[in-house]
Amino acid sequence: MVDSLQPRRFGAGQQSVRPAHSSRRLFMAFEFATASNWRSVLFLTLTCLVLFLPGFFTIPPIDRDEVRFAQATKQMVESGDYVDIRFQDDVRYKKPVGIYWLQAGVLKTASALGLQRAQVRIWIYRVPSLLGAIGAVLLTYWTALAFVTRQGAVLAALMMASCVLLGVEARLAKTDAMLLFTATAAMGAMARVYLSWQRGEDPTHPSWGPPAIFWTALAGGILLKGPLILMFVALAMAVLALFDKSVAWFGRMRPVWGLMWMLVLVLPWFVLIFLRAGDTFFADSVGGDMLSKLGAQESHGAPPGLYLLLFWITFWPGAPLAAMAAPAVWRARREPGAQFLLAWLVPSWIVFEAVLTKLPHYVLPLYPAIAILTAGALERRVLSRSTWLTRGSAWWFAIPAAGSVLVIIGAIKAIHQPVFPAWPLFAVAMVFGLIAWRLFEDSRAERSLLNAVIAAALMAAGTYGVVLPRLTTVFPSQEVARALRTVTCVGPKAAAAGFLEPSLVFMTDTSTILTDGSGAADFLSQGACRFALVEQRSERSFVQRAEAIGLRYNAMVRIEGYNISQGKAVSIAIFRSEGTE
């Protein structure tokens, strides 16, 4: 990769090709948008909004992790206790407090601005993920500037912005987009210090900027997801030390002052939670969550190689270019820039592949390294010309084509409607994907990538903006909550039997009781303005118990839907105590 003012090429023996600059309007617009740093940042920010906003406000809560985070934040604000983390009466100590504080800050702001029912609007809790995703894209650009030209850095950031996995995480109220933000900031700051050392620049008065970013990002990552961010840094440092036979450059990171600053940011909450819960948090977080992932936690076990297989989808549309860049990256592995990025990528990827528990988002913090490596190979015209790799450019058309068919078939199966408004978006996405494929050659790969990014934006608009919000049957909690909002009695209370998803608690009320059929009948008998939400499989026990205690009740409405967490159809009857309106 690049480690001096005169860029070195990946590998050797590559023939020069004609320049990539084209008179085509798309590339001319790209050149205009990247003519300066401020234009590049504005362009990337607007692109992120186009890619991430479709469906952001309209997709209902997704069970189960997203809603558990949101409900715990909701309770934090309701109780005013910003130390403890709970889902109803149960402690939720899998992750530290960082994401809850961020979500709570947005919720408090929205409420202060007068937004009605802010506490049950899931998009409020997604705002930190949206900001984290946009920030991660901009930080990929900032990091890439240490390795490639400005246009190359923008292309690397575009690969991140348009990749399928980040598009998903930007719309979920979870930790992963913000973890990507902190990890990219930390590794970007470390890269600048490392490359400065490799260039032999004067260390007499090293800048405080990169170290401040580095240690602050580490603190943020620890508060978000515990020590995971330390793994990325430690493994990268170990690999660099192995090849350089020195870690002298790390002295420029101001480790003594930096470590103290990190502890100032991190320790207060950990001390408070220890005083509140003893070692329960550490046992649940480190032992019950992190270490248990060494096995097949929650049926998410898979053999090594799964992430490499999923990469073709999760990093689309950048994946075909990444594959074509791989041979050149390998040839350049001992250049300082490529060496650093591979140290960021390879050891942590091996760890994730070796761990039995596998979820697609685990490797997301490694994707910026792939994007920058790919951009470096792309701008130096050293993409592989191997036939079997270049044929991967067909993937730019294959994903929109196959994805469109699968989404439409899924919609027809779920709601018995062909969602015609999404069809034009999918059709145009396929056209741009086809152009990207047919246009591809290594001398103008940028143009193919730009067309593929447009295809990704259209697929996002059709899938997230049009189709998913219409799939009401896969979000039964939303329909239940809507039915309960029509009642006229004051202070309705509910108990659920058979359908016990976290979204039901979030969308109705924190006090909603999760029980069985008999418990729902007992709950209904305890007063007026009470509602039993009974799934069909629990109705028999509900009716039997109601008869046994002489309960008089009325059927209010029945909601048909599909439980995506369990993969089965549900039918939820809402019963009310007699006399309740």
TITOR-66630 format. One record per residue (C-alpha): residue in one letter; x, y, z. Coordinates in pm, 1 decimal. Each point is the difference from the previous one (the first is absolute). Example, Ala and Ser with C-alpha at 12.3 -4.5 7.8 and 13.67 -1.06 7.14 Angstrom:
# TITOR-66630
SESE  res         x         y         z
SESE    a    1230.0    -450.0     780.0
SESE    s     137.0     344.0     -66.0
# end
This chain:
# TITOR-66630
SESE  res         x         y         z
SESE    m       0.0       0.0       0.0
SESE    v     113.4     360.8      22.9
SESE    d     265.6     110.9     246.5
SESE    s     157.9     303.0    -165.5
SESE    l     -82.1     298.9    -213.9
SESE    q      87.6    -206.1    -309.3
SESE    p    -250.7    -286.0       8.7
SESE    r     139.0    -348.1     -44.4
SESE    r    -200.4    -243.7    -205.5
SESE    f    -135.9    -328.0     120.6
SESE    g     232.8    -276.6    -117.2
SESE    a     220.3      12.2    -303.8
SESE    g     -12.8     -68.5    -370.4
SESE    q    -336.3     163.9     -63.4
SESE    q     -43.7     163.7    -336.6
SESE    s    -123.2     355.6     -13.6
SESE    v    -349.9      56.1    -129.6
SESE    r    -184.5     301.8    -125.0
SESE    p    -123.4     240.7     269.7
SESE    a    -329.8     -61.0     169.9
SESE    h    -119.0     357.8     -48.4
SESE    s    -300.1      -0.6    -228.0
SESE    s    -217.2     261.2    -164.7
SESE    r    -306.8    -185.1     117.5
SESE    r    -235.7     220.4     197.8
SESE    l     -12.1    -229.3     302.6
SESE    f     373.9       6.3      47.0
SESE    m      12.8     372.7     -69.5
SESE    a    -255.1      52.2     277.2
SESE    f     212.5    -218.1     226.7
SESE    e     310.5     204.3     -78.8
SESE    f    -188.5     319.4      78.0
SESE    a    -127.3    -140.8     330.0
SESE    t     350.2    -104.1     107.2
SESE    a     191.6     308.6    -111.2
SESE    s      69.3     100.8     361.7
SESE    n     -25.2    -145.4     347.1
SESE    w    -312.5     193.4      95.8
SESE    r    -174.7    -102.8    -321.2
SESE    s      99.2    -361.2      62.1
SESE    v    -138.4       7.1     354.1
SESE    l    -323.3     161.4    -116.9
SESE    f     -33.1    -249.4    -285.3
SESE    l      55.8    -297.3     230.0
SESE    t    -242.4     132.9     260.8
SESE    l    -276.0      50.9    -257.0
SESE    t      70.0    -342.0    -148.5
SESE    c     -32.7    -158.4     344.7
SESE    l    -335.5     169.5      52.4
SESE    v    -124.1    -128.5    -335.5
SESE    l     116.7    -351.3      85.8
SESE    f    -102.1     -15.6     367.6
SESE    l    -321.5     201.4      34.1
SESE    p    -242.5    -214.8    -205.3
SESE    g    -202.8    -193.7     256.4
SESE    f     184.2     153.8     293.6
SESE    f    -314.9     165.0     137.3
SESE    t    -257.7    -250.2    -125.8
SESE    i     135.8    -349.0      66.6
SESE    p    -157.4    -121.9     327.7
SESE    p     208.9    -138.8     287.3
SESE    i     197.3    -309.7     -96.8
SESE    d       5.4    -279.0     255.3
SESE    r     197.0     -83.7     197.0
SESE    d     332.2     169.5      72.6
SESE    e     -99.6     341.5    -131.7
SESE    v    -306.1      15.8     222.0
SESE    r     184.0    -122.5     307.8
SESE    f     243.8     288.4     -35.8
SESE    a    -280.3     249.0     -61.0
SESE    q    -216.8    -126.3     287.5
SESE    a     293.6      10.4     243.5
SESE    t      64.8     361.6    -105.2
SESE    k    -368.0      81.2      33.9
SESE    q      -0.4    -133.9     356.7
SESE    m     319.8     189.1      76.7
SESE    v    -172.7     326.5     -90.2
SESE    e    -324.7     -96.3     173.7
SESE    s     177.7     -86.7     325.0
SESE    g     265.9     272.3     -14.7
SESE    d     259.8    -266.9      84.8
SESE    y     283.1      36.1    -252.6
SESE    v     229.5    -253.0     163.8
SESE    d    -198.6    -322.9       8.8
SESE    i    -115.2    -175.7    -319.9
SESE    r    -325.8    -195.9      11.3
SESE    f    -262.9    -156.8    -220.9
SESE    q    -311.2      16.9     216.3
SESE    d     115.5    -150.1     331.2
SESE    d     289.0    -200.5    -144.0
SESE    v     352.3     140.7     -11.9
SESE    r     151.6      34.3    -347.7
SESE    y     372.2     -16.2      52.2
SESE    k     120.3    -134.9    -334.5
SESE    k     139.6     334.0    -117.6
SESE    p     124.9     312.2     180.6
SESE    v    -200.0     319.7      22.8
SESE    g     130.1     199.6    -297.5
SESE    i    -275.3     -62.6    -253.8
SESE    y    -271.6      48.3     263.2
SESE    w     135.9     342.2      91.2
SESE    l      10.8     102.4    -365.1
SESE    q    -355.9    -118.4     -61.9
SESE    a    -120.2     159.7     321.8
SESE    g     153.7     331.5    -103.9
SESE    v    -190.4      -6.5    -329.7
SESE    l    -323.3    -104.8     174.5
SESE    k      26.9     278.5     258.3
SESE    t      69.5     252.8    -275.1
SESE    a    -297.9    -116.6    -208.0
SESE    s    -228.6      15.0     302.2
SESE    a     125.4     347.1      91.6
SESE    l     -78.7     114.1    -352.7
SESE    g    -359.3    -112.9      48.2
SESE    l      -3.8    -311.6    -219.6
SESE    q    -308.5    -194.3     106.6
SESE    r      42.7    -364.2     102.5
SESE    a     373.8      30.3     -52.8
SESE    q      65.1    -288.9     238.2
SESE    v    -167.8    -253.5    -231.0
SESE    r     136.6     131.5    -330.4
SESE    i     273.1    -246.4     -85.7
SESE    w     173.9     236.7    -239.8
SESE    i      93.8     220.5     296.0
SESE    y     212.4    -284.6     134.6
SESE    r     151.0     -59.5    -345.2
SESE    v     144.1     351.1     -29.4
SESE    p     334.5     -90.1     168.0
SESE    s      39.9    -286.0    -249.2
SESE    l     -72.8     233.4    -290.9
SESE    l     250.3     255.9     127.2
SESE    g     252.2    -274.6      71.4
SESE    a     -34.5    -138.4    -352.9
SESE    i      42.4     342.4    -159.6
SESE    g     292.4      75.2     231.0
SESE    a     162.9    -333.5     -85.4
SESE    v     -23.0      77.5    -372.7
SESE    l     158.6     342.9      53.3
SESE    l     269.0    -152.9     218.7
SESE    t      71.6    -258.8    -268.7
SESE    y      61.2     293.9    -232.8
SESE    w     222.7     168.5     260.8
SESE    t     193.2    -320.7      63.6
SESE    a      38.5     -74.1    -370.9
SESE    l     158.8     341.1     -59.2
SESE    a     308.2    -135.6     178.2
SESE    f      30.9    -270.3    -266.9
SESE    v    -152.1     116.7    -328.8
SESE    t     -96.4     314.5    -189.9
SESE    r    -312.8     198.4      79.0
SESE    q    -200.1    -168.8    -276.5
SESE    g     120.8    -339.3     117.4
SESE    a    -103.0      85.8     355.6
SESE    v    -347.8      98.6    -119.5
SESE    l     -31.4    -328.9    -190.1
SESE    a      97.3    -192.6     313.9
SESE    a    -260.8     193.4     198.7
SESE    l    -261.6     -67.3    -268.9
SESE    m      67.2    -372.1      26.6
SESE    m     -72.7      23.4     371.0
SESE    a    -307.3     220.4     -40.5
SESE    s    -160.3    -225.1    -259.8
SESE    c      89.1    -338.3     148.1
SESE    v    -299.8    -210.3      96.0
SESE    l     112.8     -68.9     355.5
SESE    l      43.3     363.8     101.4
SESE    g    -334.2      84.0    -162.5
SESE    v    -165.0    -249.4     233.0
SESE    e     183.4     111.5     313.3
SESE    a     -72.4     368.6     -68.0
SESE    r    -370.3     -83.2      39.2
SESE    l      22.3    -202.7     321.9
SESE    a      10.4     136.8     354.4
SESE    k     305.8    -205.3      97.8
SESE    t     367.6      48.7      78.3
SESE    d     163.4    -107.1    -323.8
SESE    a      -9.1     317.1    -211.5
SESE    m     138.8     202.0     290.9
SESE    l     266.2    -265.7      67.3
SESE    l     103.9      30.6    -364.4
SESE    f      25.9     376.3      51.0
SESE    t     230.0     -31.5     302.2
SESE    a     209.3    -280.1    -150.9
SESE    t      56.9     193.5    -322.9
SESE    a      96.7     310.8     197.2
SESE    a     248.3    -196.5     212.4
SESE    m     159.0    -184.1    -292.0
SESE    g      10.3     312.9    -214.6
SESE    a     182.3     192.2     270.5
SESE    m     240.2    -288.6      55.9
SESE    a      66.6     -21.5    -374.8
SESE    r     107.5     362.0     -17.4
SESE    v     249.0     -42.0     283.2
SESE    y     134.2    -328.1    -139.4
SESE    l      47.9     133.5    -353.4
SESE    s     166.5     314.5     134.7
SESE    w     247.5    -221.6     183.6
SESE    q      57.8    -209.0    -312.1
SESE    r      79.8     315.9    -197.0
SESE    g     256.0     100.6     260.2
SESE    e    -168.9     326.0      88.2
SESE    d     137.5     195.6     297.0
SESE    p    -142.5    -145.4     325.7
SESE    t     124.6     285.0     218.8
SESE    h    -338.0     168.9      22.4
SESE    p    -261.4    -257.6    -103.5
SESE    s    -351.9     132.0     -48.9
SESE    w    -257.2     -44.2     274.1
SESE    g    -283.1     -33.5    -255.5
SESE    p      20.8    -367.7    -103.7
SESE    p      73.9    -122.4     355.9
SESE    a    -298.7     196.2     135.2
SESE    i    -226.3    -153.0    -263.9
SESE    f     146.6    -346.4      60.6
SESE    w     -44.8     -14.3     377.2
SESE    t    -340.9     168.6      -6.6
SESE    a    -118.1    -246.6    -264.0
SESE    l     124.7    -290.9     209.4
SESE    a    -194.5     128.6     298.4
SESE    g    -313.0      38.0    -211.9
SESE    g      38.9    -350.1    -142.0
SESE    i      40.9    -150.8     347.0
SESE    l    -312.4     177.3     126.7
SESE    l    -188.7    -128.8    -304.4
SESE    k     106.5    -362.4     -19.1
SESE    g     258.1     -73.0     263.7
SESE    p     357.7    -103.0     -87.2
SESE    l     -71.6    -105.5    -360.6
SESE    i     152.7     317.2    -144.7
SESE    l     320.4     -76.9     188.7
SESE    m      29.3    -324.8    -197.6
SESE    f      17.9     185.7    -331.9
SESE    v     272.2     229.9     131.1
SESE    a     201.1    -262.8     187.6
SESE    l       4.3    -252.5    -284.1
SESE    a      98.7     266.1    -252.7
SESE    m     281.5     120.3     225.6
SESE    a     120.7    -358.2      53.7
SESE    v      19.7     -68.2    -373.5
SESE    l     176.7     330.2     -69.9
SESE    a     248.5     -68.7     279.3
SESE    l      66.2    -343.7    -145.1
SESE    f      86.1     136.4    -344.4
SESE    d     169.8     324.8     105.9
SESE    k     172.9    -150.4     302.6
SESE    s     -80.5     323.5     180.3
SESE    v    -286.1     178.9     172.9
SESE    a     190.5     325.3      40.3
SESE    w    -265.7     183.5    -199.5
SESE    f    -256.3     -65.6     273.4
SESE    g     188.1     239.6     225.6
SESE    r    -137.3     278.5    -219.8
SESE    m    -350.9    -100.8     107.6
SESE    r      64.6     157.0     344.7
SESE    p     -84.6    -330.5     172.9
SESE    v      33.2     120.8     360.1
SESE    w    -218.5     308.4     -38.5
SESE    g    -229.4    -183.1    -240.3
SESE    l     -59.1    -293.2     232.0
SESE    m     -81.4     236.6     285.5
SESE    w    -244.3     191.1    -219.9
SESE    m    -165.6    -322.6    -111.4
SESE    l     -41.8    -113.2     361.8
SESE    v    -147.3     338.6      94.9
SESE    l    -267.5     -53.3    -265.3
SESE    v     -65.7    -367.8      64.2
SESE    l      44.2     -68.4     371.6
SESE    p    -278.9     211.2     154.6
SESE    w    -285.3    -207.2    -140.0
SESE    f     177.1    -330.7      62.5
SESE    v      57.1     102.3     362.6
SESE    l    -364.5     103.7      38.0
SESE    i    -134.9    -321.5    -150.6
SESE    f     232.4    -202.0     223.9
SESE    l    -129.2     184.8     304.6
SESE    r    -356.1     -62.6    -120.1
SESE    a      22.0    -362.0    -114.8
SESE    g     328.9    -134.9     132.3
SESE    d     171.3    -229.6    -247.6
SESE    t    -329.7     -96.1    -166.4
SESE    f      57.2     233.0    -293.6
SESE    f     349.1    -131.9     -68.3
SESE    a    -116.6    -361.2      36.1
SESE    d    -289.3      53.2    -240.8
SESE    s     186.5     220.1    -247.8
SESE    v     338.3    -171.0     -16.9
SESE    g     -90.4    -352.7     103.8
SESE    g    -361.5     -27.1    -108.0
SESE    d      21.2     191.9    -327.0
SESE    m     351.9      46.6    -135.0
SESE    l     166.3    -326.3     102.5
SESE    s    -310.3    -205.1     -77.6
SESE    k      42.2     101.5    -364.6
SESE    l     295.3    -236.5     -14.3
SESE    g    -273.0    -262.7     -15.9
SESE    a    -316.9       3.6    -209.5
SESE    q    -193.7     267.9     191.8
SESE    e    -376.1      24.2     -63.2
SESE    s      14.8    -250.2    -289.8
SESE    h     224.1     231.5    -202.2
SESE    g     282.5    -250.0     -39.1
SESE    a     163.0     -44.0    -340.5
SESE    p     325.7    -142.0    -139.9
SESE    p     300.7     209.4    -106.9
SESE    g     -36.5     161.6    -340.4
SESE    l    -352.5     133.4      51.7
SESE    y     109.7     364.8       8.5
SESE    l     195.6     -43.9    -321.7
SESE    l    -310.2    -147.9    -162.0
SESE    l    -229.1     274.2     131.4
SESE    f     248.6     266.8    -106.3
SESE    w    -125.4     -22.1    -358.0
SESE    i    -337.5     124.9     116.2
SESE    t      78.1     210.4     306.4
SESE    f     271.1     206.7    -173.1
SESE    w    -185.7      34.6    -330.2
SESE    p      49.8     203.7    -217.8
SESE    g     368.5      23.9      98.8
SESE    a      52.5    -376.9      21.6
SESE    p      84.6     -66.5    -369.2
SESE    l     266.5     271.2       2.0
SESE    a     138.6    -127.2     331.1
SESE    a      45.4    -344.9    -154.1
SESE    m     177.6     147.7    -302.4
SESE    a     224.4     207.2     229.4
SESE    a     104.8    -295.7     216.5
SESE    p     298.7    -120.8    -211.9
SESE    a     150.1     350.4     -17.5
SESE    v     -54.0      50.7     371.9
SESE    w     185.4    -322.6      70.0
SESE    r     293.1     106.2    -216.2
SESE    a      16.0     331.7     186.2
SESE    r     -36.2    -153.0     346.6
SESE    r     341.4     124.8     118.5
SESE    e     -59.4     362.0    -100.2
SESE    p     -73.7     195.7     319.7
SESE    g    -350.3     107.6    -103.2
SESE    a    -117.8    -341.0    -112.7
SESE    q     173.4    -158.9     298.4
SESE    f    -194.2     216.7     242.6
SESE    l    -335.8     -63.3    -166.7
SESE    l      60.3    -374.6     -15.5
SESE    a     100.1       4.7     367.2
SESE    w    -335.1     167.6      70.3
SESE    l    -188.5    -252.7    -210.2
SESE    v     153.3    -346.8      -1.7
SESE    p      61.4    -102.2     365.0
SESE    s    -340.9     119.6     123.3
SESE    w    -170.9    -166.5    -297.6
SESE    i     171.1    -328.7      90.4
SESE    v    -122.0      33.1     358.2
SESE    f    -359.5      58.5    -113.2
SESE    e      14.9    -296.5    -237.1
SESE    a     140.5    -222.0     277.5
SESE    v    -266.2      97.3     256.1
SESE    l    -302.4    -229.6     -29.3
SESE    t    -265.6     267.9      55.5
SESE    k     -37.6     193.0    -322.7
SESE    l    -222.9     292.9     -90.1
SESE    p      56.5     203.9    -318.6
SESE    h      59.9     331.3     177.8
SESE    y     294.4    -123.6     208.1
SESE    v     251.1      71.9    -280.3
SESE    l    -139.4     343.6     -87.8
SESE    p     286.1     191.8     174.7
SESE    l     243.6    -169.2    -239.7
SESE    y    -173.6     117.4    -317.7
SESE    p     165.9     346.2     -14.0
SESE    a     338.8    -170.1     -36.6
SESE    i    -135.0    -202.8    -293.7
SESE    a    -150.5     309.6    -159.6
SESE    i     327.5     195.3      23.8
SESE    l     208.6    -290.4    -131.4
SESE    t    -240.3     -34.6    -291.1
SESE    a       9.1     372.2     -75.7
SESE    g     379.8      -9.6       2.0
SESE    a      10.0    -278.0    -256.7
SESE    l    -271.3     166.6    -206.9
SESE    e     170.9     337.7     -32.9
SESE    r     335.5    -160.4     -88.1
SESE    r    -157.4    -207.4    -278.7
SESE    v     123.0    -327.2     147.7
SESE    l    -330.6    -184.7      24.0
SESE    s      34.7    -361.1     -99.6
SESE    r     -68.7     -89.0    -362.4
SESE    s     -61.4    -361.9      88.5
SESE    t    -306.5    -119.2    -189.8
SESE    w    -157.7    -174.3     295.1
SESE    l      34.0     312.5     215.4
SESE    t    -113.4     252.4    -260.0
SESE    r    -307.4    -209.6     -64.0
SESE    g     -99.4      99.7     351.5
SESE    s    -103.5     337.3    -144.2
SESE    a    -322.8    -176.5    -101.4
SESE    w     -80.7      11.4     370.9
SESE    w     -91.4     366.5     -42.5
SESE    f    -298.1    -111.9    -208.2
SESE    a     -66.9    -331.2     175.5
SESE    i     -72.0     147.3     343.4
SESE    p    -265.3     252.0    -116.1
SESE    a    -158.7    -263.2    -222.7
SESE    a     -11.3    -276.6     258.9
SESE    g     -70.9     238.1     288.1
SESE    s    -295.8     158.0    -177.3
SESE    v    -156.8    -337.6     -72.3
SESE    l      48.1    -121.9     357.9
SESE    v    -142.6     319.1     152.9
SESE    i    -306.2      -4.5    -224.6
SESE    i     -64.0    -370.0      60.8
SESE    g      37.4      56.9     374.6
SESE    a    -249.4     286.9     -10.8
SESE    i    -251.3    -205.8    -197.0
SESE    k      32.1    -281.5     251.3
SESE    a     -28.3     228.9     302.6
SESE    i    -275.3     242.9    -103.5
SESE    h    -130.1    -152.4    -324.7
SESE    q      87.9     316.0    -190.4
SESE    p     262.6      47.8    -274.2
SESE    v     108.5     344.7     132.9
SESE    f      -7.4     157.2    -345.2
SESE    p     139.3     340.2     118.2
SESE    a     336.7    -168.0      60.6
SESE    w      22.8    -153.5    -345.2
SESE    p     124.1     311.0    -186.2
SESE    l     272.2      48.1     261.6
SESE    f     111.9    -359.4     -30.9
SESE    a     -11.0      16.4    -380.1
SESE    v     219.4     310.3     -14.9
SESE    a     234.6    -156.1     257.6
SESE    m      43.7    -298.2    -231.0
SESE    v      70.5     235.5    -290.3
SESE    f     275.5     176.7     193.2
SESE    g     135.5    -334.9     118.4
SESE    l       8.0    -118.2    -361.3
SESE    i     178.7     318.5    -108.0
SESE    a     256.3     -48.1     277.1
SESE    w      65.3    -354.8    -119.2
SESE    r      12.9      70.4    -372.1
SESE    l     204.8     317.6      45.8
SESE    f     264.7    -164.6     212.7
SESE    e     363.9      -6.7     -94.4
SESE    d     287.4      63.4     235.7
SESE    s      79.2     338.5    -155.6
SESE    r    -343.8     140.7      83.5
SESE    a    -103.7    -200.2     302.0
SESE    e    -103.4     320.6     178.9
SESE    r    -285.0      48.1    -244.0
SESE    s    -122.7    -353.9      60.9
SESE    l      11.7      53.7     374.0
SESE    l    -194.0     327.6     -24.3
SESE    n    -273.2    -170.6    -202.3
SESE    a      -8.4    -284.8     252.0
SESE    v     -38.2     250.6     285.9
SESE    i    -302.2     149.7    -176.3
SESE    a    -141.0    -352.6     -34.6
SESE    a      53.4     -50.4     374.3
SESE    a    -184.6     324.9      78.3
SESE    l    -297.2    -104.6    -215.1
SESE    m      -8.9    -344.7     160.3
SESE    a       1.2     163.3     343.5
SESE    a    -283.6     232.2     -99.2
SESE    g    -210.1    -286.8    -131.6
SESE    t      71.2    -249.4     277.1
SESE    y      15.4     218.9     309.8
SESE    g    -207.8     293.6    -117.3
SESE    v    -286.4    -178.0    -176.5
SESE    v     -20.9    -372.1      73.8
SESE    l      94.0     -49.3     366.1
SESE    p    -234.7     267.8     145.1
SESE    r    -289.7    -169.7    -184.6
SESE    l      66.0    -341.2     153.4
SESE    t    -241.2      59.4     287.1
SESE    t     -49.5    -370.5      64.9
SESE    v     362.7     -46.1     105.8
SESE    f     -37.0     277.6     257.8
SESE    p    -298.5    -116.5     209.3
SESE    s     110.8     198.9     305.9
SESE    q     -63.5     321.6    -190.9
SESE    e    -354.1    -110.2     -83.8
SESE    v     -66.5    -101.6     361.4
SESE    a     124.2     337.3     126.6
SESE    r    -212.6     180.3    -257.0
SESE    a    -309.3    -190.7     117.7
SESE    l      67.7      86.5     364.0
SESE    r      32.9     368.3     -83.6
SESE    t    -364.7       2.8    -112.1
SESE    v    -138.9     -86.7     344.1
SESE    t    -178.3     271.0     194.5
SESE    c      69.8    -113.4     355.2
SESE    v     274.7     177.1     194.3
SESE    g     331.1    -172.4      74.2
SESE    p     -42.0    -330.1    -188.8
SESE    k     208.7    -290.7     123.3
SESE    a      85.5    -312.3    -195.1
SESE    a     124.6    -354.2      43.8
SESE    a     125.8    -216.9    -287.7
SESE    a     -12.2    -376.8     -29.2
SESE    g     166.6    -201.8    -272.2
SESE    f     143.4     299.8    -185.5
SESE    l     279.2     124.9     224.9
SESE    e     215.2     205.1    -233.9
SESE    p     188.7     304.1     138.5
SESE    s    -165.2     224.0    -259.4
SESE    l    -333.7     -56.4     170.2
SESE    v     131.9     147.7     324.4
SESE    f     162.7     290.0    -183.7
SESE    m    -304.8      86.3    -210.5
SESE    t    -256.2     -34.7     280.6
SESE    d     134.9      76.4     347.5
SESE    t     290.6     -95.3     224.7
SESE    s    -250.4    -145.3     247.3
SESE    t    -137.9    -248.0    -256.9
SESE    i      10.8    -343.1     159.2
SESE    l     141.8    -295.1    -193.5
SESE    t    -171.0    -312.2     126.0
SESE    d    -194.9    -308.4    -112.1
SESE    g    -368.4     -53.3     -77.0
SESE    s     -99.2     -62.3     360.4
SESE    g     196.3     300.5     119.5
SESE    a    -169.2     220.7    -260.0
SESE    a    -343.8    -107.0     127.6
SESE    d      97.9      72.7     359.8
SESE    f     132.4     340.5    -106.6
SESE    l    -324.8      84.3    -179.1
SESE    s    -203.5     -84.2     306.0
SESE    q     176.2     258.6     216.6
SESE    g    -185.1     310.0    -120.2
SESE    a    -123.8     215.0    -282.3
SESE    c     199.0     148.8    -288.7
SESE    r     201.2    -319.1     -32.9
SESE    f      78.4    -186.3    -320.0
SESE    a     125.3    -352.5     -60.7
SESE    l     204.4     -49.9    -317.9
SESE    v     -31.9    -372.6     -54.3
SESE    e     165.7    -187.5    -284.6
SESE    q    -210.4    -279.8    -145.2
SESE    r     216.2    -276.9     144.9
SESE    s     -65.1     135.7     349.4
SESE    e    -372.8      62.0     -38.8
SESE    r    -104.3    -339.0     131.9
SESE    s     171.9      48.2     334.3
SESE    f    -134.2     357.5      13.8
SESE    v    -360.5    -115.7     -55.3
SESE    q      31.7    -285.8     248.5
SESE    r     134.2     227.9     270.1
SESE    a    -262.6     265.8     -77.7
SESE    e    -276.0    -259.0      46.0
SESE    a     155.2    -126.9     320.9
SESE    i       6.9     346.7     162.3
SESE    g    -327.9     118.2    -152.3
SESE    l     163.8     273.1    -207.0
SESE    r    -228.3     196.7    -230.2
SESE    y     180.3     150.9    -296.8
SESE    n     -54.3     123.8    -354.8
SESE    a     198.7     -55.7    -318.6
SESE    m     121.6     331.1    -135.4
SESE    v     188.5     -86.8    -320.4
SESE    r     221.0    -270.9    -148.2
SESE    i     332.1      78.5    -169.1
SESE    e     156.3    -239.6    -247.8
SESE    g     372.9      22.8     -56.0
SESE    y     335.2    -170.4     -16.5
SESE    n     263.3     -28.6     270.8
SESE    i     327.0      53.8    -187.8
SESE    s     205.3     -86.5     309.9
SESE    q    -149.5    -347.6      24.5
SESE    g     -88.9     -46.1    -364.8
SESE    k    -365.7     -85.4      47.7
SESE    a    -343.6     149.5     -54.3
SESE    v    -180.5     151.1     298.7
SESE    s    -360.6      90.6      70.1
SESE    i     -44.6     234.4     295.3
SESE    a    -342.6      56.9     153.1
SESE    i     -47.1     308.6     217.5
SESE    f    -242.7     -66.1     284.9
SESE    r    -124.8     267.4     238.8
SESE    s    -158.2     -25.4     337.4
SESE    e    -378.0      40.5     -10.9
SESE    g    -106.9     362.9       1.3
SESE    t     331.2     127.0    -132.8
SESE    e     -24.2     227.0    -303.1
# end
